[in-house]
Amino acid sequence: ATRLDAAGLADPDNAPAPVLAAASGARVRLLLSQGQTHAACALADRAVARVRRKDIWAWGAELTPMAV
């Protein structure tokens, strides 16, 4: 979780979008494995919204399966 935060989750406004999407997907996976479904869903919603704004869905390859 600490490394994912360092990859951009701690400051999403200053992180490259593709890196942020991949880190978000990994963090969602981690939260789900810990039984934190509500936190995982909230993070997935925010991350998908960022990818949607950019409209470059290839960047969401690591995120989309976890968000679904």
Secondary structure by P-SEA (a helix, b strand, c coil): caaaaaacccccccccaaaaaaaaaaaaaaaaaacaaaaaaaaaaaaaaaaaaacccccccccccccc
